[in-house]
Amino acid sequence: MQYPSVLKAVGNTPLIQIPFDTPATVLAKLEYLNPGGSVKDRSALYMVEKAEKEGKLKPGGTLIDASSGNHGIALAMIGAAKGYKVIITVTQKCSKEKLQTLQAYGAQIIMCKSTELITDPESYHNVAYKLAQETPNSFMPNQYYNEVNRDAHYTLLGPEIWEQTHGTVTHFFAGSGTGGTVSGVGRYLKEQNSSVKIFALDAANSFRATQGNPKPYKIEGIGIDFSSDVIDYNVIDEVLTVTDQEGLSILSPLAQQYGLLVGPSSGAVAAGLFQKINTLTKDDVVVLMFSDSGRAYLSKNFYGAQDEIAAPLYTQTDTYPQVKPEIDSTTL
């Protein structure tokens, strides 16, 4: 199929069956086949184009946001295609491959200190917020707090999954960071069939899972680490917690036994499925969100021996601008 631009190729990713040992039909939504490499292409493009329509972003402007990588990469791709400057704030948890991808698209990277809470004045979110306030003709999609993030998946991804399964989907599993994907898709599927079960995957060491006492964890792309209206618990039947070991140990089998080289959040989604697999029947149709590719994490040794998985976190050695702004987080 021919498209007039790379951005028109976002969406319509394949749904493929995985022959897991279960009577149910298990399908993986391969979102890493979006042109920017992840599900974030959808929400980032939706938010940017809505801002353009509303006059919040004008030609020659700057896109600024905080990201663990994929959202930033999506914005960098969009900025390159539309002629916007792009500034992305990240932390050292971001993989080397994601940083290199951001640079390849021409985005400016600002490396921020890792903080336990997103509300910390020096968090990468607050750094992005301050930069957006200070930069003329800039737009911050603000994926963590902008409900348009959720609306994107309600409008685009939910209907796509419903159509691809011919309305037979019974279970939906998705990682939850901002909560936009699981909430948007969950809301749409529930409207079509209220009995569809929606499962959100959270990191065992997240703010929510630890009841406000978060600890470091290796899995990128999931982790409910703040309160936000983006996530809609009313459409989520259950939040499942996954440890690093549970989520990462399944990555090699997915790649080597099923040909699915996927990222850590997809490993967490698969681990969540296995928490519920004994409850599934032959009439069930399960959709798993595989949000990005394992190619973005190869330097972290998640796909080798188990002793490598248990090794310390990858240490970022490349240098990027350091910033230490003074921000009043109560104004956010």
C-alpha positions as a Markdown table, in Angstrom:
| # | Residue | x | y | z |
|---|---|---|---|---|
| 1 | Met | 0.0 | 0.0 | 0.0 |
| 2 | Gln | 1.2 | 3.5 | -0.8 |
| 3 | Tyr | 1.1 | 6.4 | 1.7 |
| 4 | Pro | 1.6 | 10.1 | 1.0 |
| 5 | Ser | 3.8 | 10.4 | 4.2 |
| 6 | Val | 5.3 | 8.3 | 6.9 |
| 7 | Leu | 2.7 | 9.6 | 9.4 |
| 8 | Lys | -0.1 | 8.1 | 7.3 |
| 9 | Ala | 1.4 | 4.7 | 7.9 |
| 10 | Val | 0.8 | 4.9 | 11.6 |
| 11 | Gly | -1.7 | 2.2 | 12.7 |
| 12 | Asn | -3.2 | -0.9 | 11.1 |
| 13 | Thr | -0.6 | -3.1 | 12.7 |
| 14 | Pro | -1.1 | -6.9 | 12.5 |
| 15 | Leu | -2.7 | -9.2 | 15.0 |
| 16 | Ile | -1.0 | -12.6 | 15.1 |
| 17 | Gln | -1.8 | -15.8 | 17.0 |
| 18 | Ile | 0.7 | -17.2 | 19.5 |
| 19 | Pro | 0.5 | -21.0 | 20.0 |
| 20 | Phe | 0.7 | -20.9 | 23.8 |
| 21 | Asp | -0.4 | -24.0 | 25.7 |
| 22 | Thr | -4.0 | -22.9 | 26.3 |
| 23 | Pro | -7.3 | -23.8 | 24.8 |
| 24 | Ala | -7.9 | -20.0 | 24.3 |
| 25 | Thr | -7.0 | -18.1 | 21.2 |
| 26 | Val | -4.1 | -15.8 | 22.1 |
| 27 | Leu | -3.4 | -12.9 | 19.8 |
| 28 | Ala | -0.5 | -10.4 | 19.9 |
| 29 | Lys | -1.0 | -6.8 | 18.6 |
| 30 | Leu | 2.4 | -6.0 | 17.1 |
| 31 | Glu | 2.6 | -2.3 | 17.7 |
| 32 | Tyr | 6.3 | -2.3 | 17.2 |
| 33 | Leu | 5.5 | -2.4 | 13.4 |
| 34 | Asn | 4.4 | 1.2 | 13.5 |
| 35 | Pro | 6.9 | 3.4 | 11.6 |
| 36 | Gly | 8.3 | 4.9 | 14.8 |
| 37 | Gly | 8.5 | 1.5 | 16.4 |
| 38 | Ser | 5.9 | 1.6 | 19.1 |
| 39 | Val | 2.3 | 2.1 | 20.1 |
| 40 | Lys | 3.2 | 5.7 | 21.1 |
| 41 | Asp | 3.2 | 6.7 | 17.5 |
| 42 | Arg | -0.6 | 6.7 | 17.7 |
| 43 | Ser | -1.1 | 8.8 | 20.8 |
| 44 | Ala | 1.7 | 11.2 | 20.0 |
| 45 | Leu | 0.4 | 11.9 | 16.5 |
| 46 | Tyr | -3.2 | 12.3 | 17.7 |
| 47 | Met | -2.1 | 14.8 | 20.4 |
| 48 | Val | 0.0 | 16.8 | 18.0 |
| 49 | Glu | -2.6 | 17.0 | 15.3 |
| 50 | Lys | -5.3 | 18.0 | 17.8 |
| 51 | Ala | -3.0 | 20.8 | 19.1 |
| 52 | Glu | -2.5 | 21.9 | 15.5 |
| 53 | Lys | -6.3 | 22.1 | 14.9 |
| 54 | Glu | -6.8 | 24.0 | 18.1 |
| 55 | Gly | -4.0 | 26.5 | 17.3 |
| 56 | Lys | -1.8 | 25.4 | 20.2 |
| 57 | Leu | 1.0 | 24.5 | 17.8 |
| 58 | Lys | 2.0 | 26.6 | 14.9 |
| 59 | Pro | 4.4 | 26.1 | 12.0 |
| 60 | Gly | 8.0 | 26.3 | 13.0 |
| 61 | Gly | 7.2 | 25.4 | 16.6 |
| 62 | Thr | 8.8 | 23.1 | 19.2 |
| 63 | Leu | 7.6 | 19.9 | 20.6 |
| 64 | Ile | 8.7 | 19.3 | 24.2 |
| 65 | Asp | 7.9 | 16.4 | 26.5 |
| 66 | Ala | 9.2 | 13.9 | 29.0 |
| 67 | Ser | 9.6 | 10.3 | 27.9 |
| 68 | Ser | 11.1 | 6.9 | 28.9 |
| 69 | Gly | 11.9 | 6.7 | 25.1 |
| 70 | Asn | 9.1 | 5.6 | 22.9 |
| 71 | His | 6.8 | 8.6 | 23.2 |
| 72 | Gly | 9.9 | 10.8 | 22.6 |
| 73 | Ile | 10.9 | 8.8 | 19.6 |
| 74 | Ala | 7.3 | 9.2 | 18.2 |
| 75 | Leu | 7.5 | 13.0 | 18.7 |
| 76 | Ala | 10.9 | 13.1 | 17.1 |
| 77 | Met | 9.7 | 11.3 | 14.0 |
| 78 | Ile | 6.6 | 13.5 | 13.8 |
| 79 | Gly | 8.7 | 16.6 | 14.3 |
| 80 | Ala | 11.0 | 15.6 | 11.5 |
| 81 | Ala | 8.1 | 14.9 | 9.2 |
| 82 | Lys | 6.3 | 18.1 | 10.0 |
| 83 | Gly | 9.2 | 20.5 | 10.5 |
| 84 | Tyr | 9.1 | 21.0 | 14.3 |
| 85 | Lys | 12.1 | 21.2 | 16.6 |
| 86 | Val | 11.9 | 18.5 | 19.3 |
| 87 | Ile | 13.2 | 18.5 | 22.8 |
| 88 | Ile | 12.9 | 15.3 | 24.9 |
| 89 | Thr | 13.8 | 15.0 | 28.6 |
| 90 | Val | 14.8 | 11.5 | 29.7 |
| 91 | Thr | 16.4 | 9.8 | 32.6 |
| 92 | Gln | 19.3 | 7.3 | 32.7 |
| 93 | Lys | 16.8 | 4.5 | 32.7 |
| 94 | Cys | 16.3 | 5.1 | 29.0 |
| 95 | Ser | 18.1 | 2.5 | 26.9 |
| 96 | Lys | 21.2 | 3.4 | 24.8 |
| 97 | Glu | 19.3 | 2.4 | 21.6 |
| 98 | Lys | 16.4 | 4.8 | 22.4 |
| 99 | Leu | 18.8 | 7.7 | 23.0 |
| 100 | Gln | 20.6 | 7.0 | 19.7 |
| 101 | Thr | 17.2 | 6.8 | 17.9 |
| 102 | Leu | 16.2 | 10.2 | 19.3 |
| 103 | Gln | 19.5 | 11.6 | 18.1 |
| 104 | Ala | 19.1 | 10.0 | 14.7 |
| 105 | Tyr | 15.7 | 11.8 | 14.2 |
| 106 | Gly | 17.4 | 15.1 | 15.2 |
| 107 | Ala | 15.8 | 15.6 | 18.6 |
| 108 | Gln | 17.6 | 17.4 | 21.4 |
| 109 | Ile | 18.0 | 15.2 | 24.5 |
| 110 | Ile | 18.1 | 16.5 | 28.0 |
| 111 | Met | 19.3 | 14.0 | 30.5 |
| 112 | Cys | 17.7 | 14.5 | 33.9 |
| 113 | Lys | 18.4 | 12.9 | 37.3 |
| 114 | Ser | 16.3 | 9.9 | 38.2 |
| 115 | Thr | 13.8 | 10.7 | 40.9 |
| 116 | Glu | 11.5 | 8.4 | 42.9 |
| 117 | Leu | 8.5 | 10.7 | 42.3 |
| 118 | Ile | 7.3 | 12.4 | 39.1 |
| 119 | Thr | 6.3 | 15.4 | 41.3 |
| 120 | Asp | 9.9 | 16.0 | 42.3 |
| 121 | Pro | 11.0 | 19.5 | 41.1 |
| 122 | Glu | 13.9 | 17.9 | 39.3 |
| 123 | Ser | 12.0 | 15.0 | 37.6 |
| 124 | Tyr | 12.2 | 14.8 | 33.9 |
| 125 | His | 8.5 | 15.6 | 33.7 |
| 126 | Asn | 8.9 | 18.9 | 35.6 |
| 127 | Val | 12.0 | 19.8 | 33.6 |
| 128 | Ala | 10.0 | 19.4 | 30.4 |
| 129 | Tyr | 7.2 | 21.4 | 31.8 |
| 130 | Lys | 9.5 | 24.3 | 32.7 |
| 131 | Leu | 11.1 | 24.2 | 29.3 |
| 132 | Ala | 7.7 | 24.4 | 27.6 |
| 133 | Gln | 6.7 | 27.3 | 29.8 |
| 134 | Glu | 9.9 | 29.2 | 28.8 |
| 135 | Thr | 10.0 | 28.3 | 25.0 |
| 136 | Pro | 7.9 | 30.4 | 22.7 |
| 137 | Asn | 5.6 | 28.6 | 20.2 |
| 138 | Ser | 6.1 | 25.3 | 21.9 |
| 139 | Phe | 3.7 | 22.5 | 22.7 |
| 140 | Met | 4.0 | 19.9 | 25.4 |
| 141 | Pro | 1.7 | 16.9 | 24.7 |
| 142 | Asn | 2.2 | 16.0 | 28.4 |
| 143 | Gln | 1.5 | 12.4 | 28.0 |
| 144 | Tyr | 1.3 | 11.7 | 31.7 |
| 145 | Tyr | -1.5 | 14.1 | 32.4 |
| 146 | Asn | -3.2 | 14.8 | 29.1 |
| 147 | Glu | -6.5 | 12.8 | 28.7 |
| 148 | Val | -6.1 | 13.2 | 24.9 |
| 149 | Asn | -3.5 | 10.4 | 25.3 |
| 150 | Arg | -6.3 | 8.1 | 26.3 |
| 151 | Asp | -8.7 | 9.5 | 23.7 |
| 152 | Ala | -6.2 | 8.6 | 21.0 |
| 153 | His | -6.4 | 4.9 | 21.8 |
| 154 | Tyr | -10.2 | 5.0 | 22.3 |
| 155 | Thr | -10.5 | 6.5 | 18.8 |
| 156 | Leu | -7.9 | 4.6 | 16.9 |
| 157 | Leu | -6.6 | 1.4 | 18.6 |
| 158 | Gly | -9.8 | 0.2 | 20.3 |
| 159 | Pro | -11.9 | 0.1 | 17.1 |
| 160 | Glu | -8.9 | -1.5 | 15.2 |
| 161 | Ile | -8.7 | -4.4 | 17.7 |
| 162 | Trp | -12.5 | -4.8 | 17.7 |
| 163 | Glu | -12.6 | -5.0 | 13.9 |
| 164 | Gln | -9.6 | -7.3 | 13.6 |
| 165 | Thr | -11.1 | -9.8 | 16.1 |
| 166 | His | -14.6 | -9.4 | 14.4 |
| 167 | Gly | -16.0 | -8.5 | 17.8 |
| 168 | Thr | -14.9 | -11.8 | 19.5 |
| 169 | Val | -12.3 | -10.4 | 21.9 |
| 170 | Thr | -13.0 | -11.5 | 25.5 |
| 171 | His | -9.8 | -10.4 | 27.3 |
| 172 | Phe | -7.4 | -7.5 | 26.8 |
| 173 | Phe | -4.0 | -7.2 | 28.5 |
| 174 | Ala | -1.8 | -4.1 | 28.2 |
| 175 | Gly | 1.0 | -2.5 | 30.1 |
| 176 | Ser | 0.2 | 0.6 | 32.1 |
| 177 | Gly | 2.5 | 3.6 | 32.6 |
| 178 | Thr | 0.4 | 6.6 | 31.7 |
| 179 | Gly | -2.6 | 4.3 | 31.5 |
| 180 | Gly | -3.6 | 5.8 | 28.2 |
| 181 | Thr | -3.5 | 2.6 | 26.1 |
| 182 | Val | -5.3 | 0.2 | 28.5 |
| 183 | Ser | -7.9 | 2.9 | 29.5 |
| 184 | Gly | -8.7 | 4.1 | 25.9 |
| 185 | Val | -8.9 | 0.6 | 24.4 |
| 186 | Gly | -10.6 | -0.7 | 27.5 |
| 187 | Arg | -13.3 | 1.9 | 27.4 |
| 188 | Tyr | -14.0 | 1.3 | 23.7 |
| 189 | Leu | -14.1 | -2.5 | 24.1 |
| 190 | Lys | -16.4 | -2.3 | 27.2 |
| 191 | Glu | -18.8 | -0.1 | 25.2 |
| 192 | Gln | -19.0 | -2.8 | 22.5 |
| 193 | Asn | -19.3 | -5.7 | 25.0 |
| 194 | Ser | -19.4 | -5.0 | 28.7 |
| 195 | Ser | -18.2 | -8.5 | 29.5 |
| 196 | Val | -14.8 | -8.0 | 28.0 |
| 197 | Lys | -12.1 | -8.3 | 30.7 |
| 198 | Ile | -9.5 | -5.6 | 30.8 |
| 199 | Phe | -6.2 | -6.2 | 32.6 |
| 200 | Ala | -3.6 | -3.5 | 33.3 |
| 201 | Leu | 0.0 | -4.6 | 34.0 |
| 202 | Asp | 1.9 | -2.7 | 36.6 |
| 203 | Ala | 5.5 | -3.0 | 37.9 |
| 204 | Ala | 5.7 | -4.6 | 41.3 |
| 205 | Asn | 7.9 | -1.8 | 42.6 |
| 206 | Ser | 5.8 | 1.1 | 41.2 |
| 207 | Phe | 4.3 | 3.9 | 43.3 |
| 208 | Arg | 0.8 | 2.3 | 43.1 |
| 209 | Ala | 2.0 | -1.3 | 43.8 |
| 210 | Thr | 4.1 | -0.3 | 46.8 |
| 211 | Gln | 1.4 | 2.1 | 48.2 |
| 212 | Gly | 3.5 | 5.2 | 47.8 |
| 213 | Asn | 7.0 | 3.7 | 48.5 |
| 214 | Pro | 8.4 | 3.0 | 45.0 |
| 215 | Lys | 11.7 | 1.2 | 44.5 |
| 216 | Pro | 13.9 | 0.9 | 41.3 |
| 217 | Tyr | 12.8 | -1.5 | 38.7 |
| 218 | Lys | 14.2 | -2.5 | 35.3 |
| 219 | Ile | 11.2 | -2.9 | 33.1 |
| 220 | Glu | 10.6 | 0.2 | 30.9 |
| 221 | Gly | 7.2 | 1.2 | 29.6 |
| 222 | Ile | 5.1 | 0.2 | 32.6 |
| 223 | Gly | 4.8 | 1.4 | 36.2 |
| 224 | Ile | 2.0 | 3.4 | 37.7 |
| 225 | Asp | 4.1 | 5.9 | 39.4 |
| 226 | Phe | 1.7 | 8.9 | 39.9 |
| 227 | Ser | -1.9 | 9.8 | 40.1 |
| 228 | Ser | -3.5 | 11.0 | 36.8 |
| 229 | Asp | -6.9 | 11.3 | 35.2 |
| 230 | Val | -5.5 | 9.6 | 32.1 |
| 231 | Ile | -5.9 | 6.2 | 33.7 |
| 232 | Asp | -9.5 | 5.1 | 34.0 |
| 233 | Tyr | -9.9 | 2.4 | 36.7 |
| 234 | Asn | -13.6 | 2.1 | 36.0 |
| 235 | Val | -12.8 | 0.2 | 32.8 |
| 236 | Ile | -10.0 | -1.9 | 34.3 |
| 237 | Asp | -11.2 | -5.2 | 35.8 |
| 238 | Glu | -7.9 | -5.9 | 37.5 |
| 239 | Val | -4.4 | -4.4 | 37.8 |
| 240 | Leu | -1.8 | -7.2 | 37.7 |
| 241 | Thr | 1.7 | -6.6 | 39.2 |
| 242 | Val | 4.7 | -8.1 | 37.6 |
| 243 | Thr | 8.3 | -8.3 | 38.9 |
| 244 | Asp | 11.4 | -7.7 | 36.8 |
| 245 | Gln | 12.2 | -11.4 | 36.9 |
| 246 | Glu | 8.7 | -12.4 | 35.7 |
| 247 | Gly | 8.6 | -9.9 | 32.9 |
| 248 | Leu | 12.2 | -10.2 | 31.7 |
| 249 | Ser | 12.6 | -14.0 | 31.9 |
| 250 | Ile | 9.9 | -14.5 | 29.3 |
| 251 | Leu | 11.7 | -12.3 | 26.7 |
| 252 | Ser | 14.1 | -14.9 | 25.4 |
| 253 | Pro | 11.5 | -17.7 | 25.0 |
| 254 | Leu | 9.2 | -15.2 | 23.1 |
| 255 | Ala | 12.1 | -14.5 | 20.7 |
| 256 | Gln | 13.6 | -17.9 | 20.4 |
| 257 | Gln | 10.5 | -20.1 | 20.4 |
| 258 | Tyr | 7.9 | -17.8 | 18.8 |
| 259 | Gly | 10.0 | -15.4 | 16.7 |
| 260 | Leu | 8.7 | -12.4 | 18.7 |
| 261 | Leu | 11.6 | -10.0 | 19.7 |
| 262 | Val | 9.7 | -7.7 | 22.0 |
| 263 | Gly | 10.4 | -5.1 | 24.6 |
| 264 | Pro | 10.2 | -5.5 | 28.4 |
| 265 | Ser | 6.7 | -4.2 | 28.8 |
| 266 | Ser | 5.5 | -6.8 | 26.3 |
| 267 | Gly | 7.2 | -9.4 | 28.5 |
| 268 | Ala | 5.3 | -8.1 | 31.4 |
| 269 | Val | 2.0 | -8.4 | 29.4 |
| 270 | Ala | 2.8 | -12.0 | 28.6 |
| 271 | Ala | 3.7 | -12.6 | 32.2 |
| 272 | Gly | 0.3 | -11.2 | 33.2 |
| 273 | Leu | -1.4 | -13.5 | 30.8 |
| 274 | Phe | 0.3 | -16.5 | 32.5 |
| 275 | Gln | -1.1 | -15.3 | 35.8 |
| 276 | Lys | -4.6 | -15.9 | 34.3 |
| 277 | Ile | -4.0 | -18.6 | 31.8 |
| 278 | Asn | -5.6 | -21.4 | 33.9 |
| 279 | Thr | -8.9 | -19.5 | 33.9 |
| 280 | Leu | -9.2 | -19.3 | 30.1 |
| 281 | Thr | -11.4 | -21.6 | 28.0 |
| 282 | Lys | -11.6 | -22.5 | 24.3 |
| 283 | Asp | -14.2 | -19.8 | 23.7 |
| 284 | Asp | -11.9 | -17.0 | 24.9 |
| 285 | Val | -10.1 | -14.7 | 22.5 |
| 286 | Val | -7.2 | -12.9 | 24.2 |
| 287 | Val | -5.4 | -9.8 | 22.9 |
| 288 | Leu | -1.9 | -8.9 | 24.2 |
| 289 | Met | -0.4 | -5.5 | 23.6 |
| 290 | Phe | 3.2 | -5.9 | 22.4 |
| 291 | Ser | 4.0 | -2.2 | 22.4 |
| 292 | Asp | 7.6 | -2.1 | 21.1 |
| 293 | Ser | 10.5 | -4.2 | 19.8 |
| 294 | Gly | 13.4 | -5.8 | 21.7 |
| 295 | Arg | 15.8 | -4.1 | 19.4 |
| 296 | Ala | 15.5 | -1.0 | 21.6 |
| 297 | Tyr | 16.9 | -2.9 | 24.6 |
| 298 | Leu | 19.7 | -5.2 | 23.3 |
| 299 | Ser | 22.4 | -3.3 | 25.2 |
| 300 | Lys | 20.6 | -4.2 | 28.5 |
| 301 | Asn | 21.2 | -7.9 | 28.1 |
| 302 | Phe | 17.6 | -8.8 | 28.7 |
| 303 | Tyr | 17.7 | -11.6 | 26.1 |
| 304 | Gly | 20.7 | -13.6 | 27.4 |
| 305 | Ala | 21.2 | -15.9 | 30.3 |
| 306 | Gln | 19.3 | -15.5 | 33.5 |
| 307 | Asp | 22.4 | -14.4 | 35.4 |
| 308 | Glu | 22.7 | -11.6 | 32.9 |
| 309 | Ile | 19.1 | -10.5 | 33.5 |
| 310 | Ala | 19.8 | -10.4 | 37.2 |
| 311 | Ala | 22.9 | -8.1 | 36.6 |
| 312 | Pro | 22.9 | -4.4 | 37.5 |
| 313 | Leu | 21.0 | -1.9 | 35.4 |
| 314 | Tyr | 22.8 | -0.7 | 32.3 |
| 315 | Thr | 24.9 | 2.3 | 33.1 |
| 316 | Gln | 24.5 | 5.2 | 30.7 |
| 317 | Thr | 28.0 | 6.4 | 29.8 |
| 318 | Asp | 27.2 | 8.9 | 27.0 |
| 319 | Thr | 27.0 | 12.5 | 28.0 |
| 320 | Tyr | 23.9 | 14.7 | 27.5 |
| 321 | Pro | 23.1 | 18.2 | 28.9 |
| 322 | Gln | 22.3 | 18.2 | 32.6 |
| 323 | Val | 19.7 | 20.5 | 34.0 |
| 324 | Lys | 18.7 | 21.3 | 37.6 |
| 325 | Pro | 15.7 | 23.7 | 37.4 |
| 326 | Glu | 13.8 | 25.1 | 40.3 |
| 327 | Ile | 10.2 | 24.2 | 39.7 |
| 328 | Asp | 7.2 | 24.5 | 41.9 |
| 329 | Ser | 5.4 | 21.2 | 41.2 |
| 330 | Thr | 2.3 | 22.5 | 43.0 |
| 331 | Thr | 1.5 | 24.6 | 39.9 |
| 332 | Leu | 1.3 | 21.5 | 37.6 |
